[in-house]
Amino acid sequence: MARLEEVFRAKQAAEPGVVRVPVGRVLHLSPSNVDTLFVYPWVLSFLCGNANVVRVSRERTPVVEAMLRALDAVSLERPELARGNRFVTYEHDADVTAALSRWCSHRIIWGGDETVAALRPLELNPHASERVFGSKFSYAVIDAAGYLAADEAERTKLAGAFWNDLFWFDQMACSSPHVVFWVGEASGSERAVDDFERRLELEVERRGWAPDASASVGRLNFAFRLAATSDVRVHLEHRGFVGIRVRDARAVDKQICGGGLIRHARLERLEDLGDFAGEADQTVTHFGFDRDRLEALAARVGARGVDRIVPVGEALSFGVVWDGFDLLDDLTRRVAVRT
């Protein structure tokens, strides 16, 4: 909260001739694959002073139920929370969403490309603005020599951080990695992958992670299709995930499986990642590179579409800047004042 306030005050200070006011009435249409995501943009919108209607998925998990109970309890004590915020659930009903779209002054759509395509045509209030977050693809990049030079504790810590990026939300969050690119020479990269997967398996066992049956079957089907159509080696011996070694990084596509399927590919240079990046990419998690190399990478891949470059373990960390857009700017209006 203190950091958010500091960021907001810095924005105000940078524009002395502008008064920021709430954008007004915000409609949040949240995804079902990341069940707790609805709370983050809502918190930002509420703190900016807006009234909010948040559509929560009908497939509510115990965590979401606990969040909603907490919000109910706090709203009894804080009338400003109760007055201006509604968390609703309804079937996919275009008429209801259309009515809410006419009501709002800013609409936020989270979901896959199909969801965005279905909801975007619904007419907005003529004075309203909109932000959409469609399907995204994310991946990791690791310096093989840097990994092999790391000590035992650091490698084990990295496996735990990667577990967080991969397995929360069953690898279906837009920022969860699906490919790990290893930068360096071939033999070192192969040794690094072997060690990395061994430690990741130990982390899976330590946390007692077991994917459900449908995810396991889907993972195997995906792996077998790749093996039948591509030059890959599929490793099925790991508990909780499948590792696939892709011999030629140029053959890596952007299909999403989820459920703990990881493709590994080697790059000669970090700059080569620019050939893979595209406008539907979101997060690149990294290990083993200094700031100068990462900023040079950001200039290269960001121009093609990548939105975030963060350390391994922070793929799911939410920020006020998401998919390249500043949500605090979206959720406020600027009133210009000249004297």
N, C-alpha and C positions, 0 to 999 in steps of 0.2 A: 504494500500500500504506500509506503514511504517513497519507494522508487517510482511508482506510478505518479504520485503527486509531484515529485521532482521533475519528471519528464513533462508533465502537463504545464507546470509553472515555467519551464524553460521554453516551451512553445509560446506561451503568452508573452514572455519577456522578449522573444525574438521578433514580435510583431506589435510594437507599441501603439500603432494606430488601429488596432483591431481588438474587438471584444468577442470572445468565444461564447456562444450560447448553445443549448441543446438543439440537436437536429429536430427533436419533437417526439414523434411516435414511431417506434421501431418494431418491425415484424421480423422475428427470427425463425427460420425454417431449418431445423437441425437434422443431421444425418442419423441413421440408425447404426451404422457400422462402428462409430466412435460414440458410445452412449453418453459419456459425460461432457462432450464438447460443448453442449448447449450452454453450460454455465459460464464459460470464459467470455464470449462476446456479450452475454447478458450482463455480467459484472461490469465490464467496461461501459456498456451503454447506460446502466443504472448510475454508475459513478459520474457519468457525463450529464446526468440530470434528465434522462429521457424516460418516457412511459414505454412499457414493453409488453408485447405479447409473444410468448415463446411456445412454438409447437414442439412438444417432446414426443419422441417415437413411442408408438404403442407397445413396442417390445421393451418393456422397462426391466432393467436388472435390479438386484438388491441394492447396488450402490446408488443408482439413480433414485430409487424409492427412498433411501436414507437421506439423499440430498434434498428431495422435495419435502420430506418431513421436517428437516432442519429449517428450510425456508418458511414453511408454515408456522413453525414455532417462533421464529424471529419476527415474522410479520405481525404476530399478536402483540409484540412489544414495540414494534417500530411502525407506526401508522403510514409513514411515507413509503415504506416497502409495500404494504398492503394496498394502498391507493392506486399506485401506478404500475403494477406488474401482475401479469396473469400467465400461468403456465398451463397449457391446454393440450389435450390429446383428442384427436378425431381421425376417422378413416381418411384415406386419400380422397378428398372431396374438393373438386375444383371450384365449386360455388362458394364454399366456406373460405378457401384460400383467396379467391377473387375479392370477396367482401373485405377481408382483412387487408388485402393489398390496396384497395381503394381508401381504407382508413389510414394507413400508415404514411409517414413522410420519409421513411427509409426502410428498405427491405434487404435482408441478408439471407441468401440461399446457400446452404451447405449441402453437398451431395455429389453424386456422380454426374457425368455429362448427361445421362438420360433424365435425371431428376431436374437438372438445370433447364434442359430443353423443354420439359413438360411445364415447368412453372414460370419460366421467363415470359411467355406470351400473355400471361394473366395481367390485365391492365392495371397500371399503377395510378395513384393520384397524380395528376399532371405536374404537381410541384415536388413530387417525391424523387429520391435518388435510390440507387441500388448497388449492391456489391454481391457478386456470385463467386462461389468457390467450387469449381468442378473437379473432375478426376485429375489426379496427380500421380507422378511416379518418382520414387526416391531411391537413392543408392548410397553406398559408402565407398570411401577411397582411403587406402592404408599404404604407407610407405613400408615395403617389405623389409628393407635393411633396418629401418628404424624399429620395426616390430621385433626383429631378431636380436637387436641390440638392447632391447628393454629387459629389465630384470624380471624374475618370476612373479613378484608381487604386482608389477605393472601390467604384465600380460593377463594375469588372473583378474585384475580389476577391469581391464578392457573387456574381457569376456562377460563379466557381469553387466557392464554398461551396455554392451551390444544386446544382451538378453532383454534389457528394458526396452531398447529400440524395436526389437523384433517381435516379442511375444505379447506385449500388451495389445489388446484389441485384435489378437490373433493375426498380427502382421497386416491388417487391413486398413490401418490408419494411413492417410495420404503421405505422411512423413516417414513411415516405416520403410527400411531399406529392403530391396529385393535382389540387389546385386552388390557384391563386394569387388571393387577393382583394386588389384595389388600392383603397386608401381615398383618396378625394379627388374633385375635379371631373372631368368626362368628358374634356375635351381633354388635361388633364395626365396622366390615367391612360393614355390611348391612346398618347401620346408615350413614357411610361415603359415600357409593354409592348413597343413597337417597339424601343426601345434595349436593354431587358433581353433580348429574344429574340436580337437581333443579337450581343450579348456572349456569351450562352449558346452560340450556334452556334460562335463563335470558340473557346470553351472545349472544345467537343466536338471540333473539328478539332485543337486543340493536344494533346489527350489521345489522339487517334487512336481515338476511340470509334466503334464500329459495331455496332448491334444485330443479332442473328441474324435470319434470313429469317422465321421463324415469328412473332417479336415484331413485325417490321415489317408483316407482313400483318394480324396481329391489331389492330395500332394503326390501320391504314387502315380496316379493317372497322368498328371502333368509331367512328372519326371520321365515316365515311359514314352510319352509323346516326344519329348525332347530327344531322348536316346534314339528313337526311331528316325528322327528327321534331321538331327544335327550332329556335329562332331564334338561329343561331350563324354565325360565319364561321370556316372551317377554313383554316389556313395549312399548305400541304404543302411549301413551298420550303426548309424548314430541313433540314440534314443531322443525322440522329441523333434527331430528335424532331419531334412535331407540336404546333403551338400552336393552340388553339381559343379564340376570343373569344365569350363568352356575353353576349348583350345585356342580359339581365335576371338579376341574381344570384339572384332567387327561383326561377329555373328550374334551378339547379344541383342535380343529384342526387348520390348517393354510390355510383354504380357505379365499379368499379375496372377499369382496362384494363392499366396497366403498360407497360413497354417504352419509356417516353419520351413519354407523352401528357400534355399540360398544358392544363388549362382555366383561362382568365382571366376574372374577373368583377369588377365595380366595386361598391364600397359607398360610400355617402355618409359614414358615420361608422363608427368602429371598433366602437362599441357594437352596430351592426347585425349583427355576426358572431354575436351571441347567438341570433338567429333561426334560424341555420343549425346551430348546435351541437346534438349529441345524445349519448346515452349510449354509442353505439358509436364515438365519436370519441376519438382519443388525443392526437396531437401537433399543436400550432400553432407553426410557425416564424415569426419576425417580423423586420422591419427598419424602422427609422425612428421608433420609439415609445419614450417615456421610461418609467421604472419605474412612476410613478404610474398612467399609462394602462394599462400591462400588468397591474398588480395589480388595477385596477378590472375589466379584461377577465377576469382569472382568476376573480374573484368571480362574474362573470356567466356565463361559459361553463363554468366548473368545476362549478357547481351543476347544469348540464345534462349533464355527462359528460366534458368534456375533462380530460385527465390531466397534460399537459405543455405549457408555453409556453417555448420556447427560441429562441435566435438562429438565423437561417438558417445552415446549415452544421453544426448540432449535432443534427439530427433523429435520427441513428443512434447518438449517444453514449449508451452504457448507463450507468445509475445504479442505486444500491441501492433507490431508490424508482421503481417501474415500474408503469404503469397505475394510479397512485394508491395502491399498496400498498408498504409497507416490507419488503423481502425479508429484511433482518436480523432483523426481528421474526418473520417467518414461519419462519426457519431456526433460531430459538432458543426455548427455553422459559424462563419466569420461575419461579424457586423463591423463594417468599416466606419471609423469615426475620424472626421477632420475638423479642426478648429480654425 
